[in-house]
Amino acid sequence: MSPRTSPARAAAGALCALAALFASCTSVAHFQPIDDAVARGDYAAGYAMIQEAKDSAYPPRNRILYSLDAGMLAHYAGNWEDAQGLFRDAELGIEAAFTKSVSLEASTYLVNDNTQEYPGEDYEDIYLNVFNALNYYHEGSVVDALVEVRRIDNKIKYLSTKYGAMITNAQKSIMDKSAEIPYDPEAMTSKFSNSALAQYLGMLFYRAEGKRDDARINRDQVKLAFANQPSLYPFSLPKNLDDELSIPAGKARLNVMSFNGPSPIKVENTVRVQLSDLHWVKFAFPQIQSRPSRIAKTEVVLDSGERFELETIEDLGAVAAETFKMRSGFIYLKSALRSIAKTSASIALDKQSGDAGSADAALLLGVLSLGTQIYAEASEQADLRMAHYFPARALVGGITLDPGVYSFTVEYSDASGMIVDRLRFENVEARPNRLNLTEAVCIK
């Protein structure tokens, strides 16, 4: 290596190595043994393994992610108290992370979003309250369960304005720097305004409290959620919805709720805008992608021979994609601003190279310009972090019975009718004038 070229090569090498380092920071560890335990329904084992993996798999910037993942597995395992604490930690962490993001942390403009604390997604923030409501119900506190349901409603109402100022400020900054960046404001608006699942739970909890008028209001809100948001609720309203509030005197209602299928994931979408032959703006942003489920039908079969099918009340994956639109709009704009800044540095070095007074200086500046463009390309990586163990769908159903003790099986079958899984529930008491709710989970 000659003395004349070594500084240039060293500069380019350093930039490329730095870019590769930051690119490598974007990966999130997935642990197959935990996933395998969840797939076979051994949630207690999965919860134990995720606790053991906390320090190695979840660095400090992923503490919210750990609380969400561990909280879901604790809930599925029936460890209601642990799940409550983990969801409480996640909720407080998400609130604090959003407060930080309002100030547009400088570090995320220098490298990529993977360098900051995972802030949680809006759908995770909403549905952690669904599962916390169920935690409280299982512990015998319907009053606290209703508080969680009301928190869901408040969070959904806040969504429409949550990112408004941040998106507006970022868009103005881009307009000041470049008119070449594509931007679709319609793609950054969320149409999710009401959760049928939350309203359904509210109906059951108010019925348990003997508050019939409040229960009817929630039932009607379930119907409105379906009617006003057809893109999120393209399936039929549960046929037995009205039966939940017309239980004959002396009878008991057995309700079963099932959470089916794997949660969605994020994938990277990359856009490049060419500015010249040697310079371009690259920005990478995440998109929500659903994962297939083997389950096509869920049916409850009582030992007495009676059976009923569970019906979808909410597609959590669709809500995840819809609620992500507004935050993804901000991520898109922030990525564009960051990439413009990186590419502008390369363009400035290129100009300085052309104006340099010596061949050595011109060569060094030219290589630095190329290295800076390579750094901009490699370091711009989408943040694909996301909670792993939320379900894809919520299904509900119920049957009116004589008071007594019942045993039953929840059967999960695929599109061909083949049984995918069976969950057995023994000696479930169905008492009159109370909520008799059984929860089943099949993440397949």
C-alpha positions as CSV (number, residue, x, y, z in Angstrom):
1,M,0.0,0.0,0.0
2,S,1.5,3.3,-1.0
3,P,1.6,6.3,1.4
4,R,-0.4,8.3,-1.2
5,T,-3.4,6.0,-1.1
6,S,-3.4,4.6,2.4
7,P,-5.2,7.5,4.1
8,A,-8.0,7.3,1.5
9,R,-8.3,3.5,1.9
10,A,-8.2,3.8,5.6
11,A,-11.0,6.4,5.7
12,A,-13.2,4.4,3.4
13,G,-12.5,1.2,5.4
14,A,-13.3,2.9,8.7
15,L,-16.6,4.2,7.3
16,C,-17.6,0.8,5.9
17,A,-16.7,-1.0,9.1
18,L,-18.7,1.5,11.1
19,A,-21.7,1.1,8.8
20,A,-21.5,-2.7,9.1
21,L,-21.4,-2.4,12.9
22,F,-24.5,-0.3,13.0
23,A,-26.3,-2.5,10.5
24,S,-25.6,-5.5,12.7
25,C,-27.2,-3.8,15.7
26,T,-30.6,-4.1,14.1
27,S,-31.1,-7.9,14.6
28,V,-33.3,-9.1,17.4
29,A,-32.6,-12.5,18.9
30,H,-35.2,-15.1,18.5
31,F,-35.0,-18.2,20.7
32,Q,-36.3,-21.3,19.0
33,P,-36.8,-23.3,22.3
34,I,-39.2,-20.6,23.6
35,D,-41.1,-20.5,20.2
36,D,-41.3,-24.3,20.3
37,A,-42.8,-24.2,23.8
38,V,-45.4,-21.7,22.7
39,A,-46.3,-23.7,19.6
40,R,-46.9,-26.8,21.7
41,G,-48.9,-24.9,24.3
42,D,-46.3,-25.3,27.1
43,Y,-46.5,-21.7,28.2
44,A,-45.1,-22.3,31.7
45,A,-41.9,-23.7,30.1
46,G,-41.8,-20.7,27.7
47,Y,-42.2,-18.3,30.5
48,A,-39.4,-19.9,32.5
49,M,-37.1,-19.9,29.5
50,I,-37.8,-16.2,28.7
51,Q,-37.0,-15.3,32.3
52,E,-33.7,-17.1,32.1
53,A,-33.0,-15.4,28.7
54,K,-33.8,-11.9,30.0
55,D,-30.2,-10.6,30.4
56,S,-28.8,-12.3,27.3
57,A,-31.6,-11.8,24.8
58,Y,-33.0,-8.4,25.9
59,P,-30.5,-5.6,26.2
60,P,-31.5,-2.5,28.2
61,R,-32.9,-0.8,25.1
62,N,-35.4,-3.7,24.8
63,R,-36.7,-3.7,28.3
64,I,-40.3,-2.9,27.1
65,L,-40.1,-5.7,24.6
66,Y,-39.1,-8.1,27.4
67,S,-42.0,-7.0,29.6
68,L,-44.4,-7.5,26.7
69,D,-43.1,-10.9,25.7
70,A,-42.8,-12.2,29.3
71,G,-46.1,-10.7,30.2
72,M,-47.9,-12.6,27.5
73,L,-46.3,-15.9,28.4
74,A,-47.0,-15.3,32.1
75,H,-50.7,-14.7,31.2
76,Y,-50.9,-17.8,29.0
77,A,-49.4,-19.8,31.8
78,G,-52.0,-18.6,34.2
79,N,-49.5,-16.6,36.3
80,W,-51.9,-13.6,36.6
81,E,-49.9,-11.7,39.2
82,D,-46.6,-11.8,37.3
83,A,-48.4,-10.8,34.1
84,Q,-50.0,-7.8,35.8
85,G,-46.6,-6.5,37.0
86,L,-45.0,-7.1,33.6
87,F,-47.8,-5.3,31.7
88,R,-47.6,-2.5,34.2
89,D,-43.9,-2.1,33.6
90,A,-44.5,-2.2,29.8
91,E,-47.3,0.4,30.0
92,L,-45.2,2.8,32.0
93,G,-42.2,2.2,29.8
94,I,-44.2,2.9,26.6
95,E,-45.5,6.2,28.1
96,A,-42.0,7.3,29.0
97,A,-40.6,6.3,25.7
98,F,-43.2,8.3,23.8
99,T,-42.5,11.4,26.0
100,K,-38.8,11.1,25.0
101,S,-39.7,10.7,21.3
102,V,-41.6,14.0,21.2
103,S,-38.2,15.7,21.6
104,L,-36.9,13.9,18.6
105,E,-33.8,12.2,20.1
106,A,-30.7,13.2,18.2
107,S,-29.2,9.8,18.3
108,T,-31.9,8.3,16.1
109,Y,-31.2,10.9,13.4
110,L,-27.5,10.0,13.3
111,V,-27.7,6.2,12.8
112,N,-31.1,4.4,12.9
113,D,-34.0,3.7,15.2
114,N,-32.4,0.5,16.5
115,T,-30.1,2.6,18.6
116,Q,-32.9,3.9,20.8
117,E,-35.1,2.2,23.4
118,Y,-37.9,0.1,21.9
119,P,-41.0,2.3,22.4
120,G,-43.7,-0.3,22.0
121,E,-46.3,-0.3,19.3
122,D,-49.7,1.3,19.8
123,Y,-51.5,-2.0,19.3
124,E,-49.3,-3.6,22.0
125,D,-50.1,-0.7,24.3
126,I,-53.8,-1.2,23.7
127,Y,-54.0,-5.0,23.9
128,L,-51.8,-5.3,27.1
129,N,-54.9,-3.7,28.8
130,V,-57.1,-6.4,27.3
131,F,-54.9,-9.1,28.8
132,N,-54.6,-7.2,32.1
133,A,-58.4,-7.0,32.2
134,L,-58.5,-10.8,31.9
135,N,-55.7,-11.1,34.6
136,Y,-57.9,-9.1,37.0
137,Y,-61.0,-11.2,36.1
138,H,-59.2,-14.4,36.7
139,E,-58.1,-13.0,40.1
140,G,-61.7,-12.2,41.0
141,S,-61.7,-8.4,40.5
142,V,-64.2,-7.5,37.9
143,V,-64.0,-3.8,39.0
144,D,-60.3,-3.6,38.2
145,A,-61.0,-5.5,34.9
146,L,-63.4,-2.7,33.9
147,V,-60.8,-0.1,34.7
148,E,-58.5,-1.8,32.2
149,V,-61.3,-1.8,29.5
150,R,-61.8,2.0,30.0
151,R,-58.1,2.5,29.6
152,I,-58.3,0.8,26.2
153,D,-61.0,3.2,25.1
154,N,-59.0,6.3,26.2
155,K,-55.9,5.1,24.3
156,I,-57.9,4.5,21.1
157,K,-59.4,8.0,21.3
158,Y,-55.9,9.5,21.8
159,L,-54.5,7.7,18.7
160,S,-56.0,10.2,16.2
161,T,-54.0,13.1,17.6
162,K,-51.0,11.3,19.1
163,Y,-48.5,11.8,16.3
164,G,-50.0,14.8,14.6
165,A,-47.5,17.5,15.6
166,M,-44.5,15.2,15.2
167,I,-45.5,14.3,11.6
168,T,-46.2,17.9,10.7
169,N,-42.9,19.1,12.0
170,A,-41.0,16.3,10.2
171,Q,-42.8,16.9,7.0
172,K,-42.0,20.6,7.1
173,S,-38.3,19.8,7.7
174,I,-38.3,17.6,4.6
175,M,-40.0,20.2,2.5
176,D,-37.3,22.6,3.5
177,K,-34.6,20.2,2.4
178,S,-35.9,18.3,-0.6
179,A,-39.0,18.2,-2.8
180,E,-38.0,14.8,-4.2
181,I,-39.2,12.7,-1.3
182,P,-42.5,10.9,-2.0
183,Y,-45.1,11.4,0.7
184,D,-48.7,10.1,1.0
185,P,-50.5,11.8,3.9
186,E,-53.5,9.5,3.4
187,A,-51.3,6.4,4.1
188,M,-50.5,7.9,7.5
189,T,-54.1,8.0,8.9
190,S,-55.6,5.4,11.1
191,K,-59.2,4.3,10.8
192,F,-59.3,2.4,14.1
193,S,-61.6,4.1,16.5
194,N,-63.3,1.4,18.4
195,S,-62.3,-2.1,19.6
196,A,-65.1,-4.7,19.4
197,L,-63.0,-7.0,21.7
198,A,-62.7,-4.4,24.4
199,Q,-66.4,-3.5,24.1
200,Y,-67.3,-7.2,24.3
201,L,-65.3,-7.7,27.5
202,G,-66.9,-4.6,28.9
203,M,-70.3,-6.1,28.2
204,L,-69.4,-9.3,30.0
205,F,-67.9,-7.5,33.0
206,Y,-70.9,-5.1,33.4
207,R,-73.2,-8.1,33.1
208,A,-71.3,-9.8,35.9
209,E,-71.7,-6.7,38.0
210,G,-75.5,-6.6,37.4
211,K,-75.2,-3.3,35.4
212,R,-77.6,-4.3,32.6
213,D,-77.8,-0.8,31.0
214,D,-74.0,-0.4,30.9
215,A,-73.8,-3.9,29.4
216,R,-76.3,-3.0,26.7
217,I,-74.3,0.1,25.8
218,N,-71.2,-2.0,25.4
219,R,-73.1,-4.6,23.3
220,D,-74.3,-1.8,21.0
221,Q,-70.7,-0.5,20.7
222,V,-69.6,-4.0,19.5
223,K,-72.2,-3.6,16.7
224,L,-71.0,-0.1,15.9
225,A,-67.4,-1.2,15.8
226,F,-68.4,-3.7,13.1
227,A,-70.7,-1.3,11.2
228,N,-68.3,1.7,11.2
229,Q,-65.0,-0.1,10.5
230,P,-65.8,-2.7,7.8
231,S,-62.1,-2.9,6.6
232,L,-61.1,-4.1,10.1
233,Y,-64.2,-6.2,10.7
234,P,-64.9,-7.9,7.3
235,F,-66.3,-11.0,9.1
236,S,-69.8,-11.4,10.5
237,L,-70.9,-10.2,13.8
238,P,-71.0,-13.1,16.3
239,K,-74.5,-14.6,16.0
240,N,-75.0,-15.1,19.7
241,L,-74.1,-11.6,20.8
242,D,-77.6,-10.7,21.9
243,D,-77.9,-14.0,23.8
244,E,-75.3,-12.7,26.2
245,L,-77.9,-10.3,27.6
246,S,-81.0,-12.5,27.5
247,I,-80.1,-15.3,29.9
248,P,-83.3,-16.9,31.3
249,A,-83.9,-16.8,35.1
250,G,-82.3,-19.7,36.8
251,K,-79.9,-20.5,33.9
252,A,-76.2,-20.0,33.7
253,R,-74.1,-18.8,30.8
254,L,-70.8,-20.5,29.9
255,N,-68.5,-18.2,27.9
256,V,-65.4,-19.3,26.1
257,M,-62.8,-16.9,24.6
258,S,-59.9,-18.2,22.4
259,F,-56.8,-16.4,21.2
260,N,-55.6,-18.0,18.0
261,G,-52.6,-17.8,15.6
262,P,-49.2,-16.1,15.7
263,S,-48.8,-12.3,15.9
264,P,-47.8,-10.2,12.9
265,I,-44.1,-9.3,12.3
266,K,-42.4,-6.3,10.8
267,V,-40.5,-6.5,7.5
268,E,-38.3,-3.8,5.9
269,N,-39.5,-1.6,3.0
270,T,-36.7,0.3,1.3
271,V,-37.0,3.3,-1.0
272,R,-34.2,5.0,-2.9
273,V,-34.3,8.4,-4.5
274,Q,-31.5,9.1,-7.0
275,L,-30.0,12.5,-6.7
276,S,-27.1,12.1,-9.1
277,D,-25.0,9.3,-10.7
278,L,-23.1,8.8,-7.5
279,H,-25.5,10.0,-4.8
280,W,-28.9,8.8,-3.7
281,V,-31.2,9.0,-0.6
282,K,-32.1,5.7,0.9
283,F,-34.6,5.4,3.6
284,A,-35.8,2.1,5.2
285,F,-38.9,1.8,7.2
286,P,-40.9,-1.1,8.8
287,Q,-44.2,-2.5,7.6
288,I,-46.5,-4.9,9.4
289,Q,-46.9,-8.3,7.8
290,S,-49.3,-11.0,9.0
291,R,-48.3,-14.6,9.6
292,P,-50.4,-17.5,8.5
293,S,-52.3,-19.6,11.0
294,R,-53.2,-23.3,10.6
295,I,-56.5,-22.7,12.4
296,A,-59.6,-22.3,10.3
297,K,-62.3,-23.3,12.8
298,T,-62.6,-23.4,16.6
299,E,-65.3,-25.3,18.3
300,V,-66.3,-26.1,21.9
301,V,-67.5,-29.6,22.5
302,L,-69.1,-30.4,25.9
303,D,-68.9,-33.9,27.3
304,S,-72.7,-33.8,27.3
305,G,-72.7,-33.7,23.5
306,E,-73.6,-30.1,23.1
307,R,-71.2,-28.0,21.0
308,F,-70.9,-24.5,19.6
309,E,-68.4,-22.7,17.3
310,L,-66.4,-19.7,18.4
311,E,-66.6,-16.7,16.2
312,T,-64.0,-13.9,15.5
313,I,-64.6,-10.8,17.5
314,E,-61.3,-9.0,16.5
315,D,-58.5,-9.5,14.1
316,L,-55.6,-8.2,16.2
317,G,-53.2,-8.4,13.3
318,A,-55.3,-6.1,11.2
319,V,-55.6,-3.7,14.1
320,A,-51.8,-3.8,14.5
321,A,-51.3,-2.8,10.8
322,E,-53.9,-0.1,11.0
323,T,-52.7,1.5,14.2
324,F,-49.1,1.4,13.0
325,K,-49.9,3.7,10.1
326,M,-49.5,6.9,12.0
327,R,-46.3,6.0,13.8
328,S,-44.9,4.5,10.6
329,G,-45.6,7.8,8.9
330,F,-43.4,9.5,11.4
331,I,-40.7,6.8,11.1
332,Y,-40.8,7.2,7.3
333,L,-40.3,11.0,7.5
334,K,-37.6,10.6,10.1
335,S,-35.8,8.1,8.0
336,A,-35.9,10.4,5.1
337,L,-34.5,13.3,7.1
338,R,-31.7,11.2,8.4
339,S,-30.8,9.8,5.0
340,I,-30.9,13.3,3.5
341,A,-28.4,14.5,6.1
342,K,-26.1,11.5,5.4
343,T,-26.2,11.9,1.6
344,S,-25.7,15.7,1.9
345,A,-22.4,15.1,3.7
346,S,-21.3,12.9,0.8
347,I,-22.3,15.5,-1.7
348,A,-20.4,18.2,0.2
349,L,-17.3,16.1,0.3
350,D,-17.6,15.5,-3.5
351,K,-17.8,19.2,-4.1
352,Q,-14.8,19.8,-1.9
353,S,-12.9,17.1,-3.8
354,G,-13.5,19.0,-7.1
355,D,-12.3,22.2,-5.6
356,A,-9.2,20.6,-3.9
357,G,-5.9,22.2,-4.6
358,S,-3.9,19.0,-4.9
359,A,-4.4,15.5,-6.3
360,D,-3.8,13.9,-2.9
361,A,-6.5,16.0,-1.3
362,A,-8.9,15.5,-4.1
363,L,-8.4,11.7,-3.9
364,L,-8.9,11.6,-0.1
365,L,-12.0,13.8,-0.2
366,G,-13.4,11.7,-3.1
367,V,-12.9,8.4,-1.2
368,L,-14.4,10.0,1.9
369,S,-17.4,11.0,-0.2
370,L,-17.8,7.5,-1.5
371,G,-17.3,6.0,2.0
372,T,-19.9,8.4,3.4
373,Q,-22.5,7.3,0.8
374,I,-21.7,3.6,1.6
375,Y,-22.2,4.4,5.3
376,A,-25.5,6.0,4.5
377,E,-26.6,3.0,2.6
378,A,-25.5,0.4,5.1
379,S,-26.5,2.2,8.3
380,E,-30.0,3.0,7.3
381,Q,-31.9,0.0,8.6
382,A,-35.5,-0.3,9.7
383,D,-36.3,-1.1,13.3
384,L,-38.0,-4.5,13.1
385,R,-38.5,-5.1,16.8
386,M,-41.9,-6.2,17.9
387,A,-43.5,-8.2,20.6
388,H,-43.5,-11.9,19.7
389,Y,-46.3,-13.6,21.6
390,F,-49.5,-11.6,21.1
391,P,-52.2,-13.7,19.2
392,A,-53.5,-12.9,15.8
393,R,-57.2,-13.2,16.5
394,A,-59.7,-13.2,19.3
395,L,-62.8,-15.5,19.1
396,V,-65.8,-15.7,21.4
397,G,-68.9,-17.8,22.1
398,G,-71.2,-19.0,24.7
399,I,-73.9,-21.4,25.7
400,T,-76.8,-21.2,28.1
401,L,-77.0,-24.1,30.5
402,D,-78.5,-25.4,33.7
403,P,-76.2,-24.4,36.6
404,G,-73.7,-27.1,37.3
405,V,-70.2,-28.4,36.6
406,Y,-69.1,-29.1,33.0
407,S,-66.1,-30.5,31.2
408,F,-65.4,-29.7,27.6
409,T,-62.8,-29.7,24.8
410,V,-61.9,-26.8,22.6
411,E,-61.0,-28.2,19.2
412,Y,-58.9,-26.4,16.6
413,S,-59.1,-27.6,13.0
414,D,-57.6,-26.5,9.7
415,A,-59.3,-25.7,6.4
416,S,-59.6,-29.4,5.5
417,G,-61.3,-30.2,8.8
418,M,-58.2,-31.9,10.3
419,I,-57.8,-31.4,14.0
420,V,-54.8,-29.1,14.7
421,D,-55.0,-29.1,18.5
422,R,-57.3,-29.9,21.4
423,L,-57.5,-28.2,24.8
424,R,-59.2,-29.9,27.6
425,F,-61.0,-28.1,30.4
426,E,-62.2,-30.2,33.4
427,N,-64.9,-29.4,36.0
428,V,-65.7,-25.8,35.0
429,E,-68.5,-24.5,37.2
430,A,-71.3,-22.6,35.5
431,R,-73.2,-20.5,38.1
432,P,-76.2,-18.3,37.5
433,N,-76.0,-14.5,37.8
434,R,-72.2,-14.4,37.3
435,L,-69.6,-14.4,34.6
436,N,-68.3,-17.9,33.8
437,L,-65.5,-17.2,31.4
438,T,-62.9,-19.7,30.2
439,E,-59.9,-18.6,28.2
440,A,-58.1,-20.8,25.7
441,V,-55.0,-20.1,23.6
442,C,-53.6,-21.8,20.5
443,I,-50.7,-19.9,18.8
444,K,-50.6,-22.1,15.7
